[in-house]
Amino acid sequence: MSIVIRGGTVVNADTSFKADVYCHDGLIKSIGVDIEVPLGTEVVDASGQYVMPGGIDPHTHMQLPFMGTVSTEDFYTGTAAGLAGGTTSIIDFVIPSPQQPLMDAYHQWQGWAKKSAADYSFHVAVTWWDESVKRDMGELVTKHGINSFKHFMAYKNAIMADDEILVNSFRRCIELGAIPTVHAENGELVFQLQQQMLAQGITGPEGHPLSRPPAVEGEATNRAIQIAQVLNVPIYVVHVSCKDALDAITKARNEGQRVYGECLAGHLLIDDSVYRNSDFEFAAAHVMSPPFRESKHQDALWQGLQSGNLQTTATDHCCFCNEQKAVGKDDFSLIPNGTAGIEDRMAVLWDAGVNSGRLTMNEFVAATSTNAAQIFNIYPRKGAISVGADADIVVWDPEGSRTISAKTHHHNIDFNIFEGRTVKGVPSHTLSGGKLVWVDGDLRAEMGAGKYVKRPAFSQAFNATKTYADFHKPAAVKR
């Protein structure tokens, strides 16, 4: 299948230029002005539009078993929604239950992901520790293309990793050339504060942010960074939601430590007033961890993106419908944590970021695609409009607009945290693997069309005599 995108402006993280882009057999074959293409090549008119690498969402949870239920979005519906919004790749999470072998969980998630309409990869969570976990981590890296391992510092009595697990796993990451990632909240403090809120009669969703104040996230972020510093390993902090956590990241980076930070579209745009809404369904629909914060933290996160101390944007896409959230009607700590956003991330970030002047177009591409590809070692296969790269492309209409609503979105959920927001700047076309999957409102996603993307380990045999740059030298990306 051959497609040429004509008349647009190519926007990469480092440069912008007018050019046509020719795609064949799933790859970008040539880029240039008025390039010649074979007869019969399908033409996409991108006049007045931007041609950008498809979005990479490095933090999703499709079909996740969690808090006594399962998220409603499976790998087909979730990735299809992403394609409608210009996101062409996801990195989801394999989360073993305590004592479940990592390899068993990995194969379980691979089975679910066969439905995916877009390319996908996995982080694997370390939720417990023994020699079998250490062994499975090695197999995942060397045989299955996993180069990142997740650690939940929250969710006590479930999947929380204590400091002993963090140290053991971080050390194993060094040996394997993998990067540890952390959900940074002090799980013990959260547990104690939840009990305190409930004892005081605070049972509604307003208790959720009260039990997870910014200091809880700041402490855990700093602790994880310090452990990584002592062990001399890079670290990636997911869903940074507050200035407290950002300050810890910024300080470490200023001191030369290799720390990466991710923020969510929701945390950039929504404040904690949502939890005080008198409508339980509305307030509960916003329950996620970390919670939405006071508006001053949103300002800090934007500054983090602008300064480069936060590199990636994600969604933590994890859908639970109103009926599922209702289990916590009388106890906020039982409300399943999660919100949607994979279809809306790029549009709301363009509207609130580029249109406002907070971000340049190139910074937008970096934050929505390129940086994730580079950090997780799939660049330039992903994250760039370049010859030889996968033909995962979004044609972006800066004058197009839509009003976001649960009535019209493609998410498999009955609520949208961006409900009623009108955004200017939307995808007119999305290509995934060289195929048109979104054309002016027509979603053409195919179940099972997505491919599993292996992510090679970074430089091996890391030790204290090597620098972070040595460690973070990417290996060759294999297809």
BABAMAR-513881 format. One record per residue (C-alpha): residue in one letter; x, z negated, y. Coordinates in steps of 0.02 Angstrom, whole numbers, padded with zeros to 5 digits, always signed. Each point is the difference from the previous one (the first is absolute). Layout:
// residues N
AXZY
...
***
This chain:
// residues 479
M+00000+00000+00000
S+00069+00051+00170
I-00053-00062+00172
V+00074+00030+00171
I-00039-00113+00147
R+00016+00104+00157
G+00013-00038+00185
G+00020-00188-00006
T+00131-00120+00064
V+00099-00083-00138
V+00022-00185+00034
N+00129-00096-00101
A+00066-00174+00033
D+00153+00069+00088
T-00055+00163+00081
S-00145+00114+00048
F-00002+00190+00009
K-00118+00149-00010
A+00006+00081-00172
D-00097+00069-00146
V+00011-00090-00166
Y-00010+00096-00164
C-00044-00092-00161
H+00008+00064-00178
D-00014-00086-00169
G-00021-00170+00079
L+00156+00007+00109
I+00044+00048+00178
K+00096+00163-00020
S+00037+00054+00177
I-00022-00054+00181
G+00018+00115+00149
V-00081+00103+00136
D-00110+00143-00061
I+00069-00012-00176
E-00045+00136-00123
V-00102-00052-00151
P-00066+00093-00154
L-00164+00092+00010
G-00145-00109-00054
T+00074-00159+00072
E-00137-00112+00069
V+00016-00030+00187
V-00037-00163+00089
D-00013+00021+00188
A+00083-00151+00081
S-00003+00063+00179
G-00002-00146+00120
Q+00029-00122-00143
Y+00143-00099-00075
V+00072+00026-00174
M+00063-00165-00067
P+00055-00072-00168
G-00146-00076-00094
G-00021-00186+00022
I+00076-00122-00123
D-00093-00164-00021
P+00128-00120-00077
H-00126-00138-00032
T-00163+00029-00095
H-00096-00087-00138
M-00111+00119-00097
Q-00107-00070-00141
L+00083-00171+00021
P-00060-00146-00108
F+00003-00144+00124
M-00087-00165+00034
G-00122+00020-00142
T-00054+00178+00037
V+00071+00177+00014
S+00021+00100+00159
T-00129+00139+00010
E+00118+00141+00044
D+00079+00086-00151
F+00150+00114+00009
Y-00108+00156+00021
T-00119-00060+00135
G+00138-00090+00093
T+00124+00144+00004
A-00139+00124+00039
A-00046-00104+00152
G+00182-00001+00048
L+00009+00189-00007
A-00149+00011+00117
G+00100-00102+00124
G+00167+00090-00021
T+00083-00121-00121
T+00075+00097-00145
S+00098-00135-00095
I-00023-00184-00040
I+00108-00137-00072
D-00116-00117-00093
F+00039-00166-00085
V+00013-00045-00183
I-00043-00185-00003
P+00025-00084-00169
S-00101-00155-00040
P+00106-00156-00027
Q+00091+00019-00167
Q-00053+00182-00017
P+00151+00111-00041
L+00044+00112+00146
M+00005+00154-00110
D-00176-00033-00066
A-00065-00013+00178
Y+00094+00156+00052
H-00078+00104-00139
Q-00171-00072+00042
W+00014+00058+00181
Q+00068+00168-00052
G-00156+00024-00105
W-00112-00036+00148
A+00102+00111+00117
K-00024+00157-00104
K-00157+00031+00106
S+00101+00011+00161
A-00035+00148+00112
A+00163-00024+00096
D+00177-00043-00047
Y+00032-00183-00038
S+00137-00123-00041
F+00009-00187-00036
H+00078-00161+00056
V-00001-00127-00142
A-00036-00183+00034
V+00102-00140-00076
T-00126-00140-00028
W+00098-00104-00127
W+00175-00007-00072
D+00092-00002-00165
E+00127+00113-00084
S-00135+00126-00047
V-00042+00024+00184
K+00183+00031+00038
R+00009+00126-00142
D-00160+00089+00052
M+00061+00016+00179
G+00150+00094-00066
E-00108+00119-00102
L-00116+00031+00147
V+00145+00048+00113
T+00101+00105-00122
K-00139+00086-00097
H-00154+00001+00111
G+00060+00024+00178
I-00048-00168+00072
N+00118-00058+00139
S-00101-00140+00082
F-00069-00165-00063
K-00136-00102+00086
H-00005-00189+00017
F-00157-00094+00053
M+00050-00160+00089
A-00186-00044+00010
Y-00146-00020-00123
K+00049-00166-00079
N-00054-00026-00181
A-00015+00188-00021
I+00136+00127+00039
M+00109-00099+00122
A+00189+00015-00021
D+00093-00161+00040
D+00178-00005+00067
E+00075-00003-00175
I-00089+00162-00043
L+00053+00077+00166
V+00183-00041-00029
N+00001+00063-00179
S-00093+00160+00043
F+00099+00036+00159
R+00161-00016-00101
R-00066+00120-00130
C-00046+00123+00138
I+00182-00004+00058
E+00060+00042-00176
L-00123+00143-00017
G+00011+00078+00173
A-00182-00044+00040
I-00074-00077+00156
P-00105-00159-00002
T-00160-00006+00103
V-00098-00155+00047
H-00175-00052+00048
A+00059-00139+00114
E-00119-00148+00015
N+00040-00179-00049
G-00114-00016-00151
E+00007-00189-00009
L-00047-00019+00184
V-00143+00124-00020
F-00067-00095-00150
Q+00010-00167+00090
L-00080+00068+00158
Q-00141+00080-00099
Q-00040-00169-00077
Q+00009-00081+00172
M-00121+00126+00077
L-00124-00020-00141
A+00010-00190+00010
Q-00043+00014+00184
G-00155+00102-00042
I+00073+00166+00058
T-00060+00113-00140
G-00035+00166+00088
P+00119+00146+00033
E+00062-00086+00158
G+00096-00116-00117
H+00105+00145-00063
P+00113+00023+00153
L+00003-00188+00030
S+00076-00024-00172
R+00129+00138+00028
P+00069-00026+00176
P+00145+00105+00065
A+00126-00139-00035
V-00040+00013-00186
E+00051+00183+00002
G+00148-00029+00115
E+00073-00136-00112
A-00014+00104-00158
T+00071+00155+00084
N+00150-00098+00062
R+00026-00082-00170
A-00005+00166-00093
I+00120+00078+00125
Q+00120-00146-00015
I-00001+00010-00191
A+00036+00187+00014
Q+00140-00036+00124
V+00084-00127-00115
L-00012+00120-00148
N+00051+00149+00108
V-00146+00114-00043
P-00113+00103+00114
I-00182-00054+00011
Y-00167+00080+00049
V-00137-00110+00073
V-00176+00067-00026
H-00150-00014+00119
V+00086-00091+00143
S-00147-00066+00102
C+00070-00118+00131
K+00137-00028+00127
D+00068-00146-00102
A+00045+00114-00146
L+00058+00141+00114
D+00117-00119+00092
A+00082-00048-00165
I+00023+00183-00045
T+00067+00045+00173
K+00125-00143+00000
A+00066+00049-00171
R+00015+00184+00047
N+00090-00044+00161
E+00125-00096-00106
G+00032+00151-00108
Q-00109-00042-00149
R-00089+00142-00088
V-00182-00051+00021
Y-00149+00118+00007
G-00173-00041+00066
E-00170+00078-00035
C-00156-00023+00105
L-00180+00049-00035
A-00112+00109+00107
G-00131-00138-00003
H+00120-00133+00064
L+00046+00113+00146
L-00180+00024+00056
I-00113-00144-00056
D+00006-00181+00057
D-00057-00163-00079
S-00167-00007+00091
V-00074+00095-00148
Y+00003-00160-00103
R-00111-00091+00124
N-00140+00127-00012
S-00163-00085-00050
D-00035+00138-00127
F+00082-00059-00162
E+00013+00176-00072
F+00089+00063+00156
A+00121-00146+00007
A+00034-00002-00187
A+00032+00187-00002
H+00153-00033+00109
V+00074-00133-00114
M+00174+00057-00051
S+00170-00084-00006
P+00086-00021+00116
P-00156-00009+00109
F-00031+00091+00163
R+00083-00092+00144
E-00023-00038+00185
S+00024+00152+00110
K+00172-00059+00060
H+00066+00034-00174
Q-00063+00180+00008
D+00104+00026+00157
A+00152-00068-00091
L-00026+00116-00149
W-00011+00153+00113
Q+00163-00056+00079
G+00073-00019-00174
L-00042+00182-00039
Q+00067+00059+00167
S+00164-00094-00019
G+00027+00054-00180
N-00006-00177-00070
L-00157+00053-00094
Q+00026+00165-00089
T-00156+00042-00100
T-00188-00007+00015
A-00115-00025-00148
T-00177-00056-00042
D+00007-00126-00143
H-00152+00102-00053
C-00098-00113-00118
C-00189+00023-00001
F-00128-00133-00039
C-00184+00031+00040
N-00118-00124+00081
E-00069-00055-00168
Q+00175-00045-00059
K+00042-00091+00161
A-00160-00103-00017
V+00078-00104-00140
G+00083-00098+00141
K-00161-00033+00095
D+00026-00188-00012
D+00190-00003-00016
F+00106+00119+00102
S+00148-00022-00119
L-00099+00093-00134
I-00032+00156+00106
P+00099+00144-00078
N+00139+00047+00120
G+00003+00182+00051
T-00055+00136+00120
A+00003+00191+00000
G+00088+00123+00113
I+00094+00139-00091
E-00110+00136+00076
D+00011-00071+00176
R+00181-00059+00018
M+00075+00157+00074
A-00144+00037+00119
V-00011-00175+00072
L+00190-00009+00019
W+00004+00168+00088
D-00143-00049+00115
A+00063-00175+00041
G+00185+00045-00010
V+00034+00179+00056
N-00149+00023+00116
S+00039-00164+00086
G+00184+00040+00023
R+00057-00143-00112
L+00076+00123-00125
T+00069+00175+00014
M-00056+00130-00125
N+00167-00013-00088
E-00012-00189-00010
F-00174+00021-00073
V+00069+00112-00138
A+00139-00125-00033
A-00120-00147-00012
T-00131+00088-00107
S+00112+00099-00117
T+00187+00024+00023
N+00059-00180+00006
A-00094-00045-00159
A+00076+00151-00087
Q+00174-00051+00055
I-00016-00186-00038
F-00069+00033-00175
N+00118+00144-00037
I-00112+00153-00013
Y+00063+00086+00158
P+00011+00146+00033
R-00112+00045-00146
K-00134-00092+00099
G-00010-00045+00183
A+00065+00162+00077
I-00050+00178+00039
S+00159+00077-00070
V+00043+00139-00120
G-00004-00064-00179
A-00114-00147+00038
D-00166-00024-00087
A-00138+00096+00091
D-00091-00160+00049
I-00054+00044+00175
V-00129-00051+00128
V-00054+00120+00138
W-00048-00115+00142
D-00128+00047+00132
P+00038-00106+00155
E-00166+00050+00079
G-00108-00033-00152
S-00097-00162-00010
R-00114-00100-00113
T-00091-00165+00004
I+00048-00109-00147
S-00142-00069-00102
A-00038-00064-00174
K-00143+00126-00003
T+00120+00147+00008
H+00168-00060-00066
H+00063+00047-00174
H+00051-00177-00050
N-00095-00076-00145
I-00053-00153+00100
D-00153-00046+00103
F+00093-00060+00155
N+00133+00068+00118
I+00106-00115+00107
F+00015+00139+00130
E-00189+00028+00006
G-00057+00090+00158
R+00176+00040+00064
T+00013+00177+00066
V+00173+00074-00025
K+00074+00153+00082
G+00125+00089-00112
V-00048+00041-00179
P+00061+00107-00144
S-00075+00174-00005
H+00090+00044-00163
T+00092-00099-00132
L+00112+00079-00132
S+00048-00096-00156
G+00125+00082-00115
G-00026+00162+00094
K-00189+00001-00025
L-00130-00015+00136
V-00094-00160-00037
W-00082-00032+00169
V-00062+00144+00109
D-00098-00039+00158
G-00104-00137-00081
D-00007+00076-00174
L+00083-00116-00127
R+00071+00098-00148
A+00088-00141-00092
E+00028+00026-00187
M-00003-00145-00121
G+00167-00012-00089
A+00092+00122+00113
G+00117-00135+00065
K+00173-00019-00076
Y+00098-00159-00035
V+00152-00007+00113
K+00155-00084-00069
R+00106-00088+00131
P+00184-00009-00049
A+00098-00160+00014
F+00119-00023+00145
S+00188-00011-00024
Q+00037-00098-00156
A+00126-00140-00036
F-00035-00086+00165
N+00103-00155+00031
A+00051-00114+00142
T+00145+00113+00051
K-00119+00143+00039
T-00099+00016+00160
Y-00187+00022+00018
A+00032+00180+00047
D+00090+00024-00166
F-00147-00075-00091
H-00126+00104+00094
K+00084+00166-00033
P-00136+00102-00087
A+00029+00078-00168
A-00048+00180-00027
V-00188+00025-00005
K-00055+00078-00163
R-00162+00095-00017
***
